[in-house]
Amino acid sequence: MVPGFPYAHPDPTLPAVIFNLQNELFKDKRVRWALALLIDIKAVSMASYRGAATISAIAIPRPERIPTATMPPWKHGSRTSSSIPAKRKIKPYNPNIGKEIAEMLRPTMGDQIPTSAGDIAKSFGRGWWKADPAAATELLQAAGFAKRATTG
């Protein structure tokens, strides 16, 4: 961890989205993937921690996975080769999200934002799922959901 940054707790397992697999809707992994692909993690990070949080795409916390900064980079790196089975090949992982958040913060926080790739990864996280509403729609439709018009 870079001294003094981030200001939020560096453990990404505290704020989390965890699906209750006892609920029929969440038993289908296409639904869980669709919901994950609808999350704009940059917006979540900026809204909840003003960008100063360590994020992680590792789903279930275990003692060897806490905090993200001590998690072996290869574990996060293995996410880059994962794909979601759908009509088209979906590569969901964005390994650059930490750098993107750091760059969003740099104009207002200047020197407080680390500059080396390693320090950025330790401070902001090593990656997250790409927001992809089109892929989410495809997955939800494959899981039996249908589009319907809304009234305003």
N, C-alpha and C positions, 0 to 999 in steps of 0.2 A: 504494500500500500504506500502511496506517496504521502509523506507527512502533510497533515492539514487538509487533505482532500481524498475522497469526497467527504462532505459534511454529513451525509446520511449514513446510516449504518451500512457497512460494507457487505453484510450478509444478504444475498438476494433471496434467501428462503423465507424472510420475514413477510414481505408483501408478496403474495403468490396467488396464482389462479390454479386451483386444484378441482378437478371434476369428480363428482360423486358417481362412481361407476355402478352404484346400486340403482341409479336413475336410468331408465331405459334409453332416454335420449342420448346419454353420454357413453353408452356401451359401444356404439359404432365409432371406430377411430376416425372415420371420415368427418363425422360431426365435430369431434375434438380438434382435428386438424383445421377444419373450416373456421372454428372459433379462434384458434391460435393465429390463423392468417388474417383475421380481421382486426387484430390488435396492432395499433401503431405505437410501438414501444417508445419511440422518441417523444410522442405526445404524452404518454403516461409518465415517462421520466421527468419531463419538463413540468408537468402539472402537479405531480406528487412530491418531487424532491428538487425542483428547479434544476434538474439535470444532474444533480450530484448523488447518483446512486450507482451501485454496481449491479448490472443485470446479468442474468444467466438463462440460457435455454435448456439447462439440465432440469428435467421435470420434477423429480422427487428428491427432496433433501435426504442425504445420508451423512453420517459423521465424517466420512472421508471426502465429502463434497463441500464442506463448509470451512471457511468462506470461499468464494469463487477464486480469490487471489491465490489460494493454495492448491486449487484444482489443477492437475497437470494439463498444460496446454493441448496435449494430444487428445484428451477427452473432448474438449471443445472442438478441436480441429476435425475430429471424426464426423462431426455434423455436416461439414461441407460436402461430403459425398452422398448424404442421404437424399432420397427423393420420395415423393408421395405418389402412390399409384393412382392415376386418374386417366382421363382420355388423352391428356397431354402430359408430358413429363414435367413435374413441378419440382424445382430445386428450392426448398423453402428457406435455407439458412443464409443469413447475411453476416459474414465474419467482420464486416467493417462498421457495424453499428456503433461501437464504442468511439471510434474515430469520428463518426458523423456527429455524435452528441458532443464530443469535445470541441469540434469545429463550430457547432452552434453556440457554445458557451464562450469560446475564446474572445469574441468582440467585447463582451461585458466583463469577463473575469480575468482576461489577460494572462499574466504570469502564474496565476493560481492553477491554471490548466496545464497538466503535464504535456510534454512535447514528444517524448520517445514513445515508440509503438508499444514497448513493454509496459511502461508506466500507464499509458492510456488503457491498455487491456486490463491491468490490475485495478485501475480506478473506476473504469466505466463498464467493464465486462468484455468478454471475448466474442460475443455474437448473440443474435436473436433471430427469430423467424421473420421473413420479409412480409410486410403487409401486402396482401394480394387478394382483394375482394373478388376478382374474376375467378380465381382458383377456388376461393371459399364457396362461391355460388355453384360452381361445377360440382364440388364435393357434396354440398348440401342437396343438390338435385339428385345426385347419384345415390344418396342415402334416403331418398323418398320425399324430400321437402319440395314444395312447389312455390313459385313466385305468385304473388297475388297483389292486386292493386290496393293501395291504401287510400283512405278518404281523409281529407284534411279539414 
